Amino acid sequence: MIGDNLPSPAAVVQLYQRYNIGKMRLFDPNADALAALRGSGIEVTLGTLNKDLPSIASSVDAAKTWFDTYVQPFMSDVKITYLSAGNEVVPGDLAQYVLPAMQNLQSVVAGYGYSGLQITTVVATSVLGTSYPPSISTFSDAARADMVGIIKFLSSSGSPLMINVYPYFAYASDPVNVRLDYAQFTAIGTVVQDGSLSYPNLLEAVMDAFYWAMEKEGVTDVDLVVSESGWPSAGNGDFTTPALAQTYNQNLVKRFRANSGTPKHPDRSLGGFIFAMFNENQKPAGIEQNFGLFNPTGTPVYNVF
């Protein structure tokens, strides 16, 4: 987190417990945060730093050194359920390292016998070349080669793909064609009809776009997790009010708690994470400082839970 007034890791864990928040995503293996999580029972998705990917990808020994330094000391009493090899590095200069990093971390985890720890990565919707309507979706030319290797690894290991999905950005960039109620889960009935599939909200359409893109590469058994989604409460005029942020995130929580799937895969429960826990005052001015559910004091920006 990027702020100079944020609460201590112990205080953050207490806030999670007070609001019965059972899952946390950490973007890097912060030792203080992991220490505060000991014995909490909170499920943790733990990321590598993007800059560490080339080293982790270089050999199983290098991946084991990373794991033994940052993860192994906490495995006995922190409930780490996913390790993410990087965040939004596909497509890009580091994309080539994601698959070998995942493979090496899988070897390390298997060597320890940690059957409950799954290896994955986090991608943005920018890995898609086309996404509307969902059924014609494909991976972009720039991302396809890396994504095919990644999803085939996930298929073989039984791990999900994690996706950062922000209906806010689609709406704010094109409010004429992207309806607010479609972005905020408040539409009554179908907004987008794609063959036999009916979409009342944008998030489900994006998730199904990924299912279709994977299917076109011969992969049909990889589940999806929403690794980030949220709505800023300030920073862009009428597009970002506390009321709009509250509506989106309350409905997102309801969506996660429903344990339901998408129109294409109604049998696959869709879960995930809200971005972010706190407003962060050292991020760039504007919306980036205002995604938090809570102020640094621990008081809600608006009520969600």
C-alpha positions as a Markdown table, in Angstrom:
| # | Residue | x | y | z |
|---|---|---|---|---|
| 1 | Met | 0.0 | 0.0 | 0.0 |
| 2 | Ile | 1.2 | 3.5 | -0.8 |
| 3 | Gly | 0.4 | 6.0 | 2.0 |
| 4 | Asp | 2.2 | 7.7 | 4.9 |
| 5 | Asn | -0.8 | 7.5 | 7.3 |
| 6 | Leu | -1.9 | 3.9 | 7.1 |
| 7 | Pro | -2.6 | 1.7 | 10.1 |
| 8 | Ser | -0.2 | -0.9 | 11.4 |
| 9 | Pro | -0.5 | -4.5 | 10.0 |
| 10 | Ala | -1.9 | -5.6 | 13.4 |
| 11 | Ala | -4.6 | -3.0 | 13.2 |
| 12 | Val | -5.4 | -4.0 | 9.7 |
| 13 | Val | -5.9 | -7.6 | 10.7 |
| 14 | Gln | -8.1 | -6.5 | 13.6 |
| 15 | Leu | -10.2 | -4.4 | 11.1 |
| 16 | Tyr | -10.6 | -7.5 | 8.9 |
| 17 | Gln | -11.8 | -9.5 | 11.9 |
| 18 | Arg | -14.2 | -6.8 | 13.1 |
| 19 | Tyr | -15.9 | -6.8 | 9.7 |
| 20 | Asn | -15.6 | -10.6 | 9.2 |
| 21 | Ile | -13.5 | -10.2 | 6.1 |
| 22 | Gly | -12.1 | -13.7 | 5.5 |
| 23 | Lys | -9.7 | -13.1 | 2.6 |
| 24 | Met | -6.8 | -10.8 | 1.9 |
| 25 | Arg | -4.7 | -10.2 | -1.2 |
| 26 | Leu | -1.1 | -9.1 | -0.6 |
| 27 | Phe | 0.8 | -7.8 | -3.7 |
| 28 | Asp | 4.2 | -8.7 | -2.2 |
| 29 | Pro | 5.5 | -10.9 | 0.6 |
| 30 | Asn | 5.6 | -8.2 | 3.3 |
| 31 | Ala | 7.0 | -9.8 | 6.4 |
| 32 | Asp | 5.3 | -7.5 | 8.8 |
| 33 | Ala | 1.9 | -8.1 | 7.2 |
| 34 | Leu | 2.4 | -11.8 | 7.2 |
| 35 | Ala | 3.6 | -11.8 | 10.8 |
| 36 | Ala | 0.4 | -10.0 | 11.8 |
| 37 | Leu | -1.7 | -12.6 | 10.0 |
| 38 | Arg | -0.3 | -15.5 | 12.1 |
| 39 | Gly | -3.1 | -17.4 | 13.6 |
| 40 | Ser | -5.8 | -15.1 | 12.2 |
| 41 | Gly | -7.4 | -17.7 | 9.9 |
| 42 | Ile | -7.6 | -15.1 | 7.1 |
| 43 | Glu | -7.0 | -16.7 | 3.7 |
| 44 | Val | -4.2 | -15.0 | 1.9 |
| 45 | Thr | -3.4 | -14.6 | -1.8 |
| 46 | Leu | 0.3 | -13.7 | -1.9 |
| 47 | Gly | 2.0 | -12.1 | -4.9 |
| 48 | Thr | 5.6 | -12.0 | -6.0 |
| 49 | Leu | 7.1 | -8.7 | -6.9 |
| 50 | Asn | 7.1 | -8.3 | -10.7 |
| 51 | Lys | 10.8 | -7.6 | -10.6 |
| 52 | Asp | 11.5 | -10.9 | -8.9 |
| 53 | Leu | 10.0 | -12.9 | -11.8 |
| 54 | Pro | 13.2 | -13.3 | -13.8 |
| 55 | Ser | 15.1 | -14.8 | -10.8 |
| 56 | Ile | 12.2 | -17.1 | -9.8 |
| 57 | Ala | 11.9 | -18.2 | -13.4 |
| 58 | Ser | 15.6 | -19.0 | -13.8 |
| 59 | Ser | 15.6 | -22.3 | -11.8 |
| 60 | Val | 13.8 | -24.4 | -9.3 |
| 61 | Asp | 16.7 | -23.7 | -6.8 |
| 62 | Ala | 16.2 | -19.9 | -7.3 |
| 63 | Ala | 12.4 | -20.3 | -6.8 |
| 64 | Lys | 13.1 | -22.3 | -3.6 |
| 65 | Thr | 15.4 | -19.6 | -2.3 |
| 66 | Trp | 12.6 | -17.1 | -2.8 |
| 67 | Phe | 10.0 | -19.3 | -1.2 |
| 68 | Asp | 12.2 | -20.2 | 1.7 |
| 69 | Thr | 13.0 | -16.5 | 2.3 |
| 70 | Tyr | 9.5 | -15.0 | 2.0 |
| 71 | Val | 6.9 | -17.7 | 2.4 |
| 72 | Gln | 8.1 | -20.8 | 4.2 |
| 73 | Pro | 8.6 | -19.0 | 7.6 |
| 74 | Phe | 4.8 | -18.3 | 7.6 |
| 75 | Met | 3.4 | -21.5 | 6.2 |
| 76 | Ser | 2.7 | -23.1 | 9.6 |
| 77 | Asp | 0.3 | -20.5 | 10.9 |
| 78 | Val | -0.7 | -18.2 | 8.0 |
| 79 | Lys | -3.4 | -19.6 | 5.7 |
| 80 | Ile | -1.7 | -18.9 | 2.3 |
| 81 | Thr | -4.0 | -20.4 | -0.4 |
| 82 | Tyr | -2.6 | -18.9 | -3.6 |
| 83 | Leu | 0.8 | -17.7 | -4.8 |
| 84 | Ser | 0.6 | -15.3 | -7.7 |
| 85 | Ala | 3.5 | -15.1 | -10.0 |
| 86 | Gly | 3.4 | -11.4 | -10.9 |
| 87 | Asn | 0.6 | -8.9 | -11.4 |
| 88 | Glu | -0.5 | -7.6 | -14.8 |
| 89 | Val | 2.8 | -8.4 | -16.6 |
| 90 | Val | 1.2 | -9.9 | -19.7 |
| 91 | Pro | 1.7 | -8.6 | -22.3 |
| 92 | Gly | 5.1 | -6.9 | -21.6 |
| 93 | Asp | 8.8 | -7.4 | -21.2 |
| 94 | Leu | 8.4 | -9.6 | -18.1 |
| 95 | Ala | 5.6 | -11.8 | -19.6 |
| 96 | Gln | 8.1 | -14.5 | -20.8 |
| 97 | Tyr | 9.0 | -15.2 | -17.2 |
| 98 | Val | 5.5 | -15.8 | -15.8 |
| 99 | Leu | 5.1 | -19.4 | -17.0 |
| 100 | Pro | 8.6 | -20.7 | -15.9 |
| 101 | Ala | 8.2 | -18.9 | -12.6 |
| 102 | Met | 4.8 | -20.6 | -12.0 |
| 103 | Gln | 6.4 | -24.0 | -13.0 |
| 104 | Asn | 9.3 | -23.5 | -10.6 |
| 105 | Leu | 7.1 | -22.4 | -7.8 |
| 106 | Gln | 4.8 | -25.4 | -8.4 |
| 107 | Ser | 7.9 | -27.7 | -8.1 |
| 108 | Val | 8.9 | -26.1 | -4.8 |
| 109 | Val | 5.4 | -26.3 | -3.4 |
| 110 | Ala | 5.0 | -29.9 | -4.5 |
| 111 | Gly | 8.4 | -30.7 | -2.9 |
| 112 | Tyr | 7.1 | -29.4 | 0.4 |
| 113 | Gly | 3.8 | -31.3 | 0.1 |
| 114 | Tyr | 1.7 | -28.2 | 0.3 |
| 115 | Ser | -1.3 | -29.5 | -1.5 |
| 116 | Gly | -3.6 | -26.6 | -0.4 |
| 117 | Leu | -1.3 | -23.9 | -2.0 |
| 118 | Gln | -2.0 | -23.2 | -5.6 |
| 119 | Ile | 0.1 | -21.3 | -8.1 |
| 120 | Thr | -1.5 | -18.7 | -10.4 |
| 121 | Thr | -0.9 | -15.3 | -11.9 |
| 122 | Val | -2.9 | -12.1 | -12.2 |
| 123 | Val | -3.8 | -10.5 | -15.5 |
| 124 | Ala | -5.7 | -7.4 | -16.7 |
| 125 | Thr | -8.5 | -7.4 | -19.2 |
| 126 | Ser | -5.9 | -5.9 | -21.7 |
| 127 | Val | -4.8 | -9.5 | -22.5 |
| 128 | Leu | -8.0 | -9.8 | -24.5 |
| 129 | Gly | -7.9 | -8.6 | -28.1 |
| 130 | Thr | -11.7 | -8.6 | -28.6 |
| 131 | Ser | -14.1 | -8.9 | -25.7 |
| 132 | Tyr | -17.5 | -7.8 | -27.1 |
| 133 | Pro | -19.7 | -9.7 | -27.4 |
| 134 | Pro | -18.1 | -12.2 | -25.1 |
| 135 | Ser | -18.5 | -15.2 | -27.5 |
| 136 | Ile | -16.1 | -13.7 | -30.0 |
| 137 | Ser | -13.4 | -13.0 | -27.5 |
| 138 | Thr | -9.8 | -13.9 | -28.1 |
| 139 | Phe | -6.5 | -13.1 | -26.6 |
| 140 | Ser | -4.6 | -10.3 | -28.2 |
| 141 | Asp | -1.7 | -11.0 | -30.5 |
| 142 | Ala | 0.7 | -9.5 | -28.0 |
| 143 | Ala | -0.6 | -11.7 | -25.2 |
| 144 | Arg | -1.6 | -14.9 | -26.9 |
| 145 | Ala | 1.6 | -16.9 | -26.8 |
| 146 | Asp | 2.2 | -16.3 | -23.1 |
| 147 | Met | -1.5 | -16.7 | -22.2 |
| 148 | Val | -1.8 | -20.1 | -23.9 |
| 149 | Gly | 1.2 | -21.4 | -21.9 |
| 150 | Ile | -0.2 | -20.0 | -18.7 |
| 151 | Ile | -3.7 | -21.4 | -19.1 |
| 152 | Lys | -2.4 | -24.8 | -20.1 |
| 153 | Phe | -0.3 | -24.8 | -16.9 |
| 154 | Leu | -3.3 | -23.8 | -14.8 |
| 155 | Ser | -5.4 | -26.5 | -16.5 |
| 156 | Ser | -2.8 | -29.2 | -15.6 |
| 157 | Ser | -2.4 | -28.0 | -12.0 |
| 158 | Gly | -6.1 | -27.4 | -11.3 |
| 159 | Ser | -5.5 | -23.7 | -10.4 |
| 160 | Pro | -7.6 | -20.7 | -11.4 |
| 161 | Leu | -6.7 | -17.7 | -13.4 |
| 162 | Met | -6.9 | -14.4 | -11.6 |
| 163 | Ile | -8.3 | -11.3 | -13.4 |
| 164 | Asn | -8.4 | -7.6 | -12.5 |
| 165 | Val | -11.8 | -6.4 | -13.7 |
| 166 | Tyr | -13.0 | -2.7 | -13.4 |
| 167 | Pro | -16.4 | -1.9 | -14.9 |
| 168 | Tyr | -15.8 | 1.6 | -13.6 |
| 169 | Phe | -13.2 | 2.3 | -16.3 |
| 170 | Ala | -15.4 | 1.0 | -19.1 |
| 171 | Tyr | -18.2 | 3.2 | -17.9 |
| 172 | Ala | -16.1 | 6.3 | -17.3 |
| 173 | Ser | -14.4 | 6.1 | -20.7 |
| 174 | Asp | -17.6 | 5.6 | -22.7 |
| 175 | Pro | -20.7 | 6.5 | -20.7 |
| 176 | Val | -22.8 | 6.9 | -23.8 |
| 177 | Asn | -22.5 | 3.3 | -24.8 |
| 178 | Val | -21.8 | 1.6 | -21.4 |
| 179 | Arg | -24.9 | 2.0 | -19.2 |
| 180 | Leu | -24.3 | 2.9 | -15.5 |
| 181 | Asp | -26.8 | 0.3 | -14.3 |
| 182 | Tyr | -25.0 | -2.4 | -16.4 |
| 183 | Ala | -21.7 | -1.4 | -14.8 |
| 184 | Gln | -23.1 | -1.4 | -11.3 |
| 185 | Phe | -25.2 | -4.6 | -11.1 |
| 186 | Thr | -28.4 | -2.5 | -10.9 |
| 187 | Ala | -30.0 | -3.2 | -14.4 |
| 188 | Ile | -33.4 | -4.9 | -14.4 |
| 189 | Gly | -33.2 | -7.7 | -16.9 |
| 190 | Thr | -30.9 | -8.3 | -19.9 |
| 191 | Val | -28.7 | -5.5 | -21.2 |
| 192 | Val | -26.5 | -7.5 | -23.6 |
| 193 | Gln | -27.8 | -10.6 | -25.4 |
| 194 | Asp | -25.0 | -12.8 | -26.8 |
| 195 | Gly | -26.6 | -15.7 | -28.7 |
| 196 | Ser | -28.5 | -17.7 | -26.0 |
| 197 | Leu | -26.6 | -16.0 | -23.1 |
| 198 | Ser | -28.1 | -13.0 | -21.3 |
| 199 | Tyr | -26.0 | -10.4 | -19.5 |
| 200 | Pro | -27.5 | -8.1 | -16.8 |
| 201 | Asn | -24.0 | -6.8 | -15.8 |
| 202 | Leu | -20.7 | -6.0 | -17.2 |
| 203 | Leu | -18.5 | -8.0 | -14.8 |
| 204 | Glu | -20.1 | -11.3 | -15.8 |
| 205 | Ala | -19.7 | -10.4 | -19.5 |
| 206 | Val | -16.0 | -9.8 | -19.0 |
| 207 | Met | -15.5 | -13.1 | -17.1 |
| 208 | Asp | -17.3 | -15.0 | -19.8 |
| 209 | Ala | -15.1 | -13.2 | -22.4 |
| 210 | Phe | -12.2 | -14.9 | -20.7 |
| 211 | Tyr | -13.9 | -18.3 | -20.7 |
| 212 | Trp | -14.5 | -17.9 | -24.4 |
| 213 | Ala | -11.0 | -16.8 | -25.1 |
| 214 | Met | -9.6 | -19.8 | -23.2 |
| 215 | Glu | -12.0 | -22.2 | -25.0 |
| 216 | Lys | -10.7 | -21.1 | -28.3 |
| 217 | Glu | -7.3 | -22.2 | -27.2 |
| 218 | Gly | -8.6 | -25.6 | -26.2 |
| 219 | Val | -8.8 | -24.9 | -22.5 |
| 220 | Thr | -12.2 | -25.4 | -20.9 |
| 221 | Asp | -11.5 | -26.4 | -17.3 |
| 222 | Val | -9.8 | -23.3 | -15.8 |
| 223 | Asp | -11.8 | -21.4 | -13.2 |
| 224 | Leu | -11.6 | -17.6 | -12.8 |
| 225 | Val | -11.2 | -15.4 | -9.7 |
| 226 | Val | -11.7 | -11.7 | -9.6 |
| 227 | Ser | -8.3 | -10.6 | -8.1 |
| 228 | Glu | -9.3 | -6.9 | -8.1 |
| 229 | Ser | -12.5 | -4.9 | -8.7 |
| 230 | Gly | -13.7 | -1.7 | -7.2 |
| 231 | Trp | -15.1 | 1.8 | -7.8 |
| 232 | Pro | -13.4 | 5.1 | -6.7 |
| 233 | Ser | -15.4 | 7.4 | -4.4 |
| 234 | Ala | -13.8 | 10.6 | -5.6 |
| 235 | Gly | -11.4 | 12.0 | -8.2 |
| 236 | Asn | -13.4 | 12.1 | -11.4 |
| 237 | Gly | -16.4 | 14.3 | -10.8 |
| 238 | Asp | -19.9 | 12.8 | -11.0 |
| 239 | Phe | -18.4 | 9.4 | -12.1 |
| 240 | Thr | -16.9 | 8.9 | -8.7 |
| 241 | Thr | -19.1 | 9.6 | -5.8 |
| 242 | Pro | -19.3 | 7.8 | -2.5 |
| 243 | Ala | -22.9 | 6.7 | -3.4 |
| 244 | Leu | -21.8 | 5.2 | -6.7 |
| 245 | Ala | -18.8 | 3.4 | -5.0 |
| 246 | Gln | -21.0 | 2.1 | -2.3 |
| 247 | Thr | -23.6 | 0.8 | -4.8 |
| 248 | Tyr | -21.0 | -1.0 | -6.8 |
| 249 | Asn | -19.1 | -2.5 | -4.0 |
| 250 | Gln | -22.2 | -3.6 | -2.0 |
| 251 | Asn | -23.5 | -5.3 | -5.1 |
| 252 | Leu | -20.1 | -6.9 | -5.8 |
| 253 | Val | -20.0 | -8.3 | -2.2 |
| 254 | Lys | -23.6 | -9.7 | -2.8 |
| 255 | Arg | -22.4 | -11.2 | -6.1 |
| 256 | Phe | -19.4 | -12.9 | -4.4 |
| 257 | Arg | -21.5 | -14.2 | -1.5 |
| 258 | Ala | -24.1 | -15.7 | -3.8 |
| 259 | Asn | -21.6 | -18.4 | -4.9 |
| 260 | Ser | -23.1 | -18.3 | -8.3 |
| 261 | Gly | -21.5 | -18.6 | -11.7 |
| 262 | Thr | -21.7 | -16.7 | -15.0 |
| 263 | Pro | -24.2 | -17.2 | -17.9 |
| 264 | Lys | -21.6 | -19.3 | -19.8 |
| 265 | His | -20.6 | -21.3 | -16.7 |
| 266 | Pro | -23.4 | -21.1 | -14.1 |
| 267 | Asp | -21.9 | -24.1 | -12.3 |
| 268 | Arg | -18.6 | -22.3 | -11.5 |
| 269 | Ser | -18.8 | -20.1 | -8.4 |
| 270 | Leu | -17.2 | -16.7 | -8.9 |
| 271 | Gly | -15.4 | -15.2 | -6.0 |
| 272 | Gly | -12.8 | -12.5 | -5.6 |
| 273 | Phe | -11.5 | -9.3 | -3.9 |
| 274 | Ile | -12.5 | -5.7 | -3.6 |
| 275 | Phe | -9.8 | -3.1 | -4.4 |
| 276 | Ala | -8.9 | -1.6 | -2.1 |
| 277 | Met | -9.0 | -1.7 | 1.7 |
| 278 | Phe | -7.8 | 1.9 | 2.3 |
| 279 | Asn | -7.5 | 5.2 | 0.5 |
| 280 | Glu | -3.8 | 5.7 | -0.2 |
| 281 | Asn | -2.6 | 9.3 | -0.1 |
| 282 | Gln | 0.8 | 8.8 | -1.8 |
| 283 | Lys | -0.7 | 7.4 | -5.0 |
| 284 | Pro | -1.2 | 9.7 | -8.0 |
| 285 | Ala | -3.8 | 12.4 | -7.3 |
| 286 | Gly | -7.3 | 11.7 | -8.5 |
| 287 | Ile | -9.1 | 8.3 | -8.6 |
| 288 | Glu | -6.0 | 6.3 | -7.6 |
| 289 | Gln | -6.1 | 7.8 | -4.1 |
| 290 | Asn | -9.8 | 7.0 | -3.7 |
| 291 | Phe | -10.5 | 3.3 | -4.2 |
| 292 | Gly | -10.5 | 2.5 | -0.5 |
| 293 | Leu | -13.4 | 1.1 | 1.5 |
| 294 | Phe | -11.8 | 2.6 | 4.7 |
| 295 | Asn | -10.1 | 5.8 | 5.7 |
| 296 | Pro | -6.6 | 5.3 | 7.2 |
| 297 | Thr | -8.2 | 5.9 | 10.6 |
| 298 | Gly | -10.2 | 2.7 | 10.2 |
| 299 | Thr | -13.6 | 4.4 | 9.7 |
| 300 | Pro | -15.6 | 3.4 | 6.6 |
| 301 | Val | -15.5 | 5.8 | 3.6 |
| 302 | Tyr | -19.1 | 4.4 | 3.1 |
| 303 | Asn | -20.8 | 1.3 | 4.5 |
| 304 | Val | -20.4 | -1.9 | 2.6 |
| 305 | Phe | -20.4 | -4.7 | 5.2 |
